Amino acid sequence: MRSRSFFTKLFLGNLLIIGVILVFSGFASYHYLNANYQRELEEQQRQTVRRMRRHFSRLWSPDANKIDAECKALFQNAPMRLTIIAADGRVLGGSHADPATMVNHKTPDRPEIIAALRGNSGSDIRTSETLAVAYRYFAEPIEQDGKIVGVVRIAVPVRTMVEGSNLILGSLIGSALIGILLAMVLALLLSWIWYRPLRRITQTARRIASGKLEGHVRISGSDELAQLGKALNEMSDSLANQIRQVEVEKTNLDTVVRNLREGVVALDGNGRIAAMNSAARTVLDVGDIDIQGKDLQEVIRIADVVTAMKKVMEYGDPVSQQIEKDIAGLPKTLDMLALKVPQPAEEGIHFLLVARDVTSLARIAKIKSEFAANASHELRTPLATIRAAVDSMESLRLEDQEEFQKIRSILHRHTTRLEELIRDLLNLHMIESAQQKVRREELKIQFLTTWVQEQFSYRAAEKEIGLEIKTENVSETVLSDVVLLRLILQNLLDNAIKFTPRGGRVTCAFHKQGDYILLRVTDTGSGIAPEFQERVFERFFQVEAARSGETQSRGTGLGLAIVKHAVERLAGTVKLQSKVNEGTIIEIRLPA
C-alpha cells in the first residue's frame, strides 16, 4: 500500500511539474502572440491613417458631400471606421454614419482630435457616442500649404482585437490539452524509472532513522541515484562513528565535571536545574537532595547567588562577584560567575553558574593587605625620628656647611619619598579593604573644582604650568564618596603636574552626562609608550622615563593603581590615551 501510494505521488508530482511547465509556457506564448497581434493591428491602423491622410490631402475640398461620399466608398464594408473632421470640429465625412447627425468633434473628451489639430498624432480607446461600440481611435492632421485644415481618424472596434486574442487563446488551449496527454505518458514513464531505487533508499533511510545503522542500500550503477545510495551508506557509517565518539566525549566530560573543584550548575531556558556536580553540592551546601528539574531558589538558599542568576536570566549580561556568607555554620568566601550560554540549543543548557570556594585565597590576600598596613604603620616611627633629626640639623653649626646642606637635602628628599610611599600604601589598603564601605553623599561639582584649585594651583604656578579647570555647570550635584574622589583627583593631577615640563599645560574637566560624571585630566607631558599603557595601572610599575628622572619627579608607582581601585570601588571605568612627547589623557566615568 505504501509503495503504491509513493508511486502515485511520484506520478502525480511529475505530471504536475510537466503540467505547470505547459501551463506557464502556454500563458507566456499567449501573452507573446497576443502582444505581437495587438502591435501589428495597431501598426496597421497607423499605416491606414497615414494613407488616408495622404489621400485626402490630395482630394481635399470644402464640399462635405464629396468628402463623405469618398469615405463611404472606401470603408463602407470594412471593419474599420473612417471619419474626416474639419479644423473647426465639424464632421465632413464618415464611413459608417451621416455627418449631418454627428456633433462637433473638437471637444476635450476626444483627445485624439485635439492632439491632431495641434499637429501631433493622437490615440484613445472609448465607446463611440454615435454607434455605442467601444473603439480604439487614431488620428493625424491633414495639412494644406503648411496649415492644418482637418483631421483624418480611423477607429477599430475593440471586439475585433478581442476576437483575434480569443482565436490565439483557443489554439493554445488545444495545443495544451494534447501536451497534457503526452505529459501523462511521460510522467508515468519517469515514475516507473525512479520508483524502485527510491523505494530501496527509503527503506534504508527508515532503518537509519530507527537507529539500525548496520543496513546498507544496494543500488548498482553510477548515476545520481546510485551516488545517493552510496552517500546514504557512508552517512550510516559516519553516524555510527560519530555516535560512538559523542558517547566517549560525554563520558569524558561527565568525568571532568564530576571531579572539578569548582561547583558547576547548569540551567535550562526556564531556569530549572539540568545538572549539578558534586563540588557544587558542597560549595553551595545543597546536600544529597534531588535537584533535577527544580527551580534554582528551591535548591540553593544563598540569596546573592539566586539574585545574580536572575540578573543574568533577565538581562543576559554575565555577573561575576565575590560573596562572603556563613555556609554550613562557617564563614566562607565564594567566587561566583553566572553567565548565559551563547547560542544555546532550544532544549539544552541556557545558563551556567560556576562557584568556587576561595576562602583560603581571600584569607591570604587579607593577610598580605594587613601586612602592608602594619608595615606602613611601623615605618612611621623611624621616619618621624629621621624627620626630627633633619629639622634639628638646621640649628647646628658645622664647619663644612656646604656638605652639611647636601646631606640634609638628600635626607629630606628620601624621607619625603618614603612618606609618599607609605601614604600611597595606606591609601591603597584603605581602598581595597572590604571593611571600608563606600560612603556616598551629595556633592556639588563646584566643591570639586574649588578643591582642585586650592590644592594644585600653587604647585602648577611654581613649575610654570598652566592649570585649567573646565566644567559645564558647577551647580550640578553628584552622589559619590568624597574621599575616593579626592584620591582619584589627587593622584591624577599629581602625576600630570609632576611629569609635565615647564611651560606645559594641565587641564582638569568635569562633565555630567545623564546618570554619569566624566572626569578628564589632560597634560602635555612626556606621554607613555603604547607597550607600557596597559601596565601603568599595576602596583609599583613605572615607565623608564619616570624611573630615570630627578628624585623630586619620581613617583611611588602606586598613583594609577590607587586611581584604578578607587574607580572600581565606585563602580566606574578608567580609560587612558597617550602619545609619546605629546601628552596623556585619562578619562574617568563614574555613576553620578
C-alpha positions in Angstrom: 0.0 0.0 0.0 2.8 2.4 0.9 4.7 1.6 -2.4 1.6 2.2 -4.5 1.0 5.4 -2.6 4.5 6.6 -3.2 4.3 5.6 -6.8 1.1 7.6 -7.2 2.6 10.6 -5.5 5.7 10.4 -7.7 3.5 10.1 -10.8 1.2 12.9 -9.8 4.2 15.1 -8.9 5.9 14.5 -12.3 2.6 15.1 -14.0 2.1 18.3 -12.0 5.5 19.6 -12.9 5.1 18.9 -16.6 1.6 20.4 -16.5 2.7 23.5 -14.7 5.5 23.9 -17.3 3.0 23.6 -20.1 0.6 26.0 -18.5 3.2 28.6 -17.9 4.6 28.1 -21.4 1.1 28.5 -22.8 0.5 31.7 -20.8 3.8 33.0 -21.9 3.1 32.1 -25.6 -0.4 33.6 -25.4 0.9 36.9 -24.0 3.7 37.0 -26.5 1.5 36.2 -29.5 -1.3 38.4 -28.3 1.1 41.3 -27.8 2.5 40.8 -31.3 -1.0 40.7 -32.7 -2.0 43.9 -30.9 1.2 45.6 -32.1 0.6 44.5 -35.7 -3.1 45.6 -35.5 -2.1 49.0 -34.1 0.6 49.4 -36.7 -1.9 48.5 -39.4 -4.3 51.2 -38.0 -1.5 53.8 -38.1 -0.5 52.9 -41.6 -4.1 53.1 -42.8 -4.5 56.6 -41.1 -1.3 57.8 -42.9 -2.5 56.5 -46.3 -5.9 58.2 -45.8 -4.1 61.4 -44.7 -2.1 61.5 -47.9 -5.2 60.5 -50.0 -7.5 63.2 -48.5 -4.7 65.8 -48.6 -4.7 65.4 -52.4 -8.5 65.3 -52.7 -9.2 68.0 -50.1 -12.3 70.0 -50.7 -14.6 72.1 -48.6 -17.5 70.2 -50.2 -18.7 67.9 -47.3 -20.8 65.8 -49.6 -17.8 64.9 -51.7 -15.7 64.1 -48.7 -18.5 61.9 -47.2 -19.0 60.1 -50.4 -15.3 59.3 -50.6 -15.3 58.0 -47.0 -18.2 55.6 -47.7 -16.8 54.4 -50.9 -13.5 53.5 -49.3 -14.6 52.0 -45.9 -18.3 51.2 -46.1 -17.7 47.4 -46.0 -14.5 47.5 -43.9 -14.4 46.7 -40.1 -12.6 49.9 -39.6 -14.4 53.2 -39.4 -13.2 56.4 -41.2 -14.0 59.9 -40.1 -12.9 63.2 -41.6 -13.2 66.3 -39.3 -12.6 69.9 -40.3 -10.3 72.2 -38.3 -13.3 73.8 -36.6 -14.5 70.4 -35.4 -17.3 69.8 -37.9 -17.6 66.2 -39.3 -17.2 66.4 -43.0 -17.4 62.7 -43.7 -17.9 59.3 -42.1 -17.8 55.8 -43.5 -20.5 54.3 -41.2 -22.7 57.3 -40.2 -24.3 60.5 -41.6 -22.0 63.5 -40.8 -25.1 65.7 -40.5 -26.2 63.8 -37.4 -22.8 63.9 -35.7 -21.9 66.6 -33.2 -18.9 68.9 -33.3 -15.7 66.8 -32.5 -13.5 69.5 -31.3 -14.2 68.6 -27.6 -12.0 67.6 -24.7 -13.5 64.1 -24.5 -11.9 63.4 -27.9 -8.2 63.8 -27.0 -7.0 62.2 -30.4 -8.8 65.1 -32.3 -7.2 67.8 -30.0 -3.7 66.2 -30.5 -4.1 66.1 -34.3 -5.3 69.7 -34.5 -2.1 70.6 -32.6 -0.1 68.9 -35.3 0.6 65.6 -33.5 -0.7 62.0 -33.7 -3.4 61.2 -31.2 -5.0 58.0 -29.9 -7.7 56.9 -27.4 -9.9 54.0 -26.5 -13.6 54.7 -25.6 -17.2 54.0 -26.5 -18.5 55.8 -29.6 -21.4 58.1 -29.0 -22.7 57.5 -32.5 -22.6 53.7 -32.7 -22.4 52.9 -28.9 -19.5 50.5 -29.6 -16.0 50.5 -28.0 -13.3 51.7 -30.4 -9.6 52.4 -30.5 -9.2 55.7 -32.2 -6.1 57.0 -34.0 -6.0 60.4 -35.7 -3.5 62.6 -37.7 -3.7 66.1 -39.1 -4.4 67.0 -42.8 -2.3 69.9 -44.0 -2.7 72.2 -46.9 0.1 74.7 -47.6 1.6 74.2 -44.2 -1.7 74.8 -42.5 -3.9 72.2 -40.6 -7.3 72.1 -42.4 -8.7 68.9 -41.0 -8.2 65.6 -39.2 -8.4 62.1 -40.5 -9.4 59.5 -37.9 -9.5 55.6 -38.1 -11.5 53.7 -35.4 -11.0 50.0 -34.9 -13.7 48.1 -32.9 -12.3 46.6 -29.7 -14.2 43.4 -30.4 -12.0 42.9 -33.4 -8.9 42.9 -31.1 -10.7 40.6 -28.6 -11.7 38.1 -31.4 -8.1 37.9 -32.5 -7.0 37.3 -29.0 -9.6 34.6 -28.4 -8.5 32.8 -31.6 -4.9 32.7 -30.3 -6.1 31.5 -26.9 -8.3 28.8 -28.4 -5.4 27.5 -30.5 -3.1 27.4 -27.5 -5.6 25.6 -25.3 -6.0 22.9 -27.9 -2.2 22.5 -28.0 -2.1 22.4 -24.2 -4.6 19.6 -24.0 -2.6 17.5 -26.4 0.6 18.4 -24.4 -1.0 17.3 -21.1 -1.9 13.9 -22.6 1.7 13.5 -23.6 2.8 14.7 -20.2 0.7 12.0 -18.5 2.5 9.3 -20.5 5.9 10.9 -19.8 5.2 11.3 -16.1 4.1 7.6 -15.9 7.4 6.6 -17.6 9.5 8.8 -15.3 7.7 7.5 -12.2 8.4 3.9 -13.2 12.1 4.6 -13.8 12.5 6.3 -10.4 10.2 4.1 -8.3 12.3 1.0 -7.5 15.7 2.6 -6.5 13.9 5.3 -4.5 11.9 2.6 -2.6 15.2 0.9 -1.6 16.7 4.2 -0.5 13.6 5.0 1.5 13.7 1.6 3.3 17.4 2.1 4.2 16.7 5.6 5.4 13.9 4.3 7.7 16.3 1.8 9.2 18.9 4.5 9.9 16.2 6.7 11.4 15.2 3.9 13.8 18.8 3.6 15.0 19.7 0.5 12.9 22.9 1.8 11.3 24.2 -1.6 10.1 21.9 -1.8 7.0 23.2 -0.6 3.6 21.3 0.2 0.4 22.1 -1.9 -2.7 22.0 0.1 -5.9 24.3 -0.5 -8.9 25.4 2.0 -11.5 27.0 5.4 -11.4 24.0 7.7 -11.9 22.8 10.2 -9.2 20.5 7.6 -7.5 23.5 5.2 -7.2 25.6 8.1 -5.8 22.7 8.9 -3.4 22.6 5.3 -2.2 26.4 5.3 -1.7 26.2 8.6 0.2 23.5 7.1 2.4 25.7 4.2 3.2 28.6 6.5 4.0 26.3 8.6 6.2 25.2 5.5 8.1 28.9 4.6 8.8 29.7 8.2 9.7 26.8 8.5 12.1 27.8 5.2 13.8 31.3 6.6 14.3 30.1 10.0 15.5 27.6 8.4 18.0 30.5 6.3 19.4 32.7 9.5 19.6 29.9 11.5 21.2 29.3 8.8 23.8 33.1 8.8 24.6 33.2 12.6 24.8 30.1 12.6 27.0 31.7 10.1 29.4 34.9 12.1 29.5 33.1 15.4 30.0 31.0 13.9 32.8 34.2 12.6 34.4 35.9 16.0 34.2 32.9 18.0 35.5 32.3 15.5 38.3 35.9 15.8 39.5 36.2 19.6 39.2 36.9 21.6 42.3 34.7 24.3 41.0 31.0 23.9 41.5 29.1 23.9 38.2 25.3 24.3 37.9 23.6 24.1 34.5 20.1 25.5 34.0 17.6 25.2 31.1 15.7 28.0 29.4 13.1 28.1 32.1 15.7 28.5 34.9 15.4 24.9 36.1 18.4 22.9 37.1 19.5 20.5 34.4 22.8 19.3 36.0 25.0 19.9 39.1 28.3 18.3 40.0 29.3 17.2 43.5 31.6 20.2 44.0 28.6 22.5 43.6 26.6 20.5 46.2 29.5 21.0 48.6 30.3 24.7 47.8 26.6 25.8 47.8 25.6 23.5 50.7 23.0 21.6 48.7 23.4 18.2 50.2 22.1 15.0 48.7 18.6 16.2 47.8 17.1 15.5 44.3 17.8 18.6 42.2 16.8 17.5 38.7 14.2 19.9 37.1 13.8 22.0 40.2 13.9 25.8 40.3 17.3 27.3 41.5 15.9 29.0 44.6 14.3 25.8 45.7 17.7 24.1 45.9 20.2 26.9 46.7 19.5 29.0 49.8 22.2 31.7 49.2 20.3 34.8 48.3 23.2 36.5 46.5 23.7 33.5 44.2 20.0 33.4 43.3 19.9 37.2 42.7 22.9 37.1 40.4 21.4 34.2 38.4 18.1 36.1 38.0 20.0 39.2 36.7 21.7 37.0 34.1 18.4 35.4 33.1 16.7 38.8 32.8 19.4 40.9 31.1 21.8 38.4 29.6 25.0 40.0 30.8 27.4 37.9 32.8 27.7 38.5 36.6 31.0 37.9 38.4 31.2 38.7 42.1 32.7 37.5 45.4 30.3 36.5 48.2 31.1 36.3 51.9 28.5 34.2 53.7 28.2 31.8 56.6 27.7 28.4 54.9 27.1 25.3 56.9 28.0 27.4 60.1 31.3 28.5 58.8 32.4 31.9 57.2 33.0 31.3 53.5 34.1 33.4 50.6 32.8 32.3 47.2 34.0 33.4 43.8 30.9 33.2 41.6 30.4 33.6 37.8 26.9 33.4 36.3 26.5 33.6 32.5 24.2 32.9 29.6 25.4 30.3 27.1 25.9 31.9 23.7 23.5 30.4 21.1 22.0 27.7 23.3 20.1 24.7 21.9 16.3 25.0 22.3 16.0 22.2 24.9 19.7 22.4 26.1 21.6 24.3 28.7 20.9 28.1 28.6 22.6 29.3 31.8 25.7 28.3 33.8 26.7 29.0 37.4 30.3 28.4 38.4 31.1 28.8 42.1 34.5 28.3 43.8 35.4 28.3 47.4 38.2 30.9 47.7 38.1 31.3 51.5 41.7 30.4 51.8 42.8 32.7 49.0 40.8 35.5 50.5 42.4 34.9 53.8 45.9 35.0 52.3 45.0 38.2 50.5 43.7 39.7 53.7 46.9 38.8 55.5 49.0 40.4 52.8 46.9 43.5 52.9 47.2 43.7 56.7 50.9 43.1 56.4 51.3 46.2 54.1 49.2 48.2 56.6 51.1 47.1 59.6 54.5 47.6 57.9 53.5 51.1 56.9 52.4 51.9 60.4 55.6 50.5 61.9 57.7 52.6 59.4 56.2 55.8 60.6 58.1 55.9 63.9 61.6 55.8 62.5 60.6 58.2 59.7 59.3 60.6 62.3 62.7 60.4 64.1 64.6 61.0 60.8 62.4 64.0 60.1 63.0 65.4 63.6 66.8 64.9 63.3 66.8 66.5 59.9 65.0 69.5 61.2 67.3 69.8 64.2 70.4 69.8 61.9 69.4 73.3 60.7 70.2 74.7 64.1 73.7 73.1 64.3 76.9 74.9 63.5 79.3 72.8 61.5 82.5 73.9 59.8 81.6 72.4 56.4 78.2 74.0 56.0 78.0 73.1 52.2 78.4 69.4 52.9 76.0 69.6 55.7 73.4 71.1 53.5 74.0 68.5 50.8 73.4 65.6 53.3 70.4 67.4 54.7 68.9 67.7 51.2 69.5 64.1 50.4 67.9 63.0 53.7 65.0 65.4 53.0 64.3 64.0 49.6 64.4 60.4 50.5 62.4 60.9 53.7 59.7 62.7 51.6 59.7 59.8 49.1 59.3 57.2 51.9 56.5 59.3 53.3 54.8 59.3 49.9 55.2 55.6 49.6 53.7 54.9 53.0 50.9 57.3 52.2 50.1 55.6 49.0 50.3 52.1 50.6 47.9 53.2 53.2 45.5 54.7 50.6 45.7 51.5 48.6 45.0 49.4 51.6 42.1 51.6 52.5 40.5 51.3 49.1 41.0 47.6 48.9 39.7 46.9 52.4 36.3 45.3 52.4 35.6 46.8 55.8 36.0 50.3 54.3 32.5 50.9 53.0 31.8 53.4 50.2 30.0 56.4 51.7 28.1 58.2 49.1 26.9 61.8 49.7 25.7 64.6 47.6 28.5 66.8 46.3 28.4 69.8 44.0 30.8 69.9 41.1 31.8 73.4 42.3 33.1 71.8 45.5 35.4 69.6 43.5 36.6 72.4 41.2 37.4 74.6 44.2 39.3 71.8 45.9 41.4 71.2 42.8 42.1 74.9 42.5 43.2 75.2 46.1 45.4 72.0 46.1 47.2 72.3 42.8 47.2 75.9 41.6 50.3 76.8 43.6 52.2 73.7 42.6 51.4 74.4 38.9 52.4 78.0 39.1 55.6 77.1 40.9 56.5 74.9 37.9 55.2 77.5 35.4 52.5 75.1 34.2 49.1 76.4 33.1 46.3 74.7 35.1 42.9 74.9 33.6 39.7 73.7 35.2 36.7 73.2 32.9 33.1 72.3 33.8 29.7 72.8 32.1 27.6 73.5 35.2 29.2 74.0 38.6 25.8 73.7 40.3 25.3 70.1 39.2 25.4 67.6 42.0 26.8 64.1 42.1 26.3 61.2 44.6 29.7 59.8 45.4 32.3 59.1 48.0 34.3 62.4 48.6 37.3 60.5 50.0 37.7 58.3 46.9 37.0 61.2 44.6 39.8 63.3 46.2 42.2 60.3 46.0 41.4 60.0 42.3 41.9 63.7 41.6 44.9 63.9 43.9 46.9 61.1 42.1 45.8 62.1 38.5 46.7 65.8 38.9 49.9 65.0 40.9 51.2 62.8 38.1 50.1 65.3 35.4 52.0 68.2 37.1 54.9 66.0 38.1 55.6 64.7 34.6 54.7 67.8 32.5 57.7 70.0 31.7 57.9 73.7 32.5 55.7 75.8 30.2 53.3 72.9 29.7 49.5 72.8 30.3 47.3 70.6 32.5 43.5 70.5 32.1 41.0 69.1 34.6 37.5 68.8 33.1 34.2 67.8 34.8 31.2 66.9 32.7 27.9 65.4 33.8 26.2 63.2 31.2 22.9 61.8 32.3 23.5 59.4 35.2 27.3 59.6 34.9 30.0 62.1 35.6 33.2 62.3 33.5 36.5 63.4 35.0 39.1 64.1 32.3 42.7 65.1 33.1 44.9 66.1 30.2 48.5 67.1 30.2 51.2 68.0 27.7 53.9 65.8 29.3 56.2 63.2 28.1 53.5 60.7 27.4 53.5 56.9 27.7 54.7 54.4 25.0 52.0 52.1 23.7 53.7 49.0 25.1 53.5 50.4 28.6 50.0 51.7 28.6 48.3 48.6 29.8 50.8 48.1 32.7 50.8 51.6 34.2 47.9 50.7 36.5 49.9 47.9 38.1 51.4 48.5 41.5 54.9 49.9 41.6 55.1 49.9 37.8 56.9 52.9 36.4 57.9 53.6 32.8 61.6 54.1 32.2 61.3 57.9 31.9 59.8 58.1 35.4 62.5 55.9 36.9 65.4 57.8 35.4 64.2 61.3 36.2 65.0 63.5 39.1 64.3 62.2 42.5 61.8 65.0 43.1 59.9 64.0 39.9 59.8 60.3 40.6 56.5 58.8 41.7 55.9 55.8 44.0 54.4 53.7 41.2 51.2 53.4 43.1 49.3 56.5 41.9 47.5 55.0 39.0 46.9 51.7 40.9 45.1 53.8 43.6 43.1 55.5 40.8 42.1 52.2 39.3 41.0 50.6 42.5 39.1 53.7 43.7 37.3 53.9 40.4 36.3 50.2 40.7 35.0 50.8 44.2 32.8 53.5 42.8 31.6 51.1 40.0 33.2 53.2 37.3 35.6 52.8 34.4 39.0 54.4 33.6 40.4 54.9 30.1 43.9 56.1 29.1 45.1 57.7 25.9 48.7 58.8 25.5 51.3 59.7 22.8 55.0 59.9 23.5 56.2 63.6 23.7 52.6 64.8 23.2 50.8 64.1 26.4 48.3 61.9 28.2 44.5 61.9 28.6 43.0 59.9 31.4 39.2 59.8 31.5 37.2 58.5 34.5 33.5 57.6 34.1 31.6 57.3 37.4 27.9 56.8 38.2 26.6 60.2 39.4 
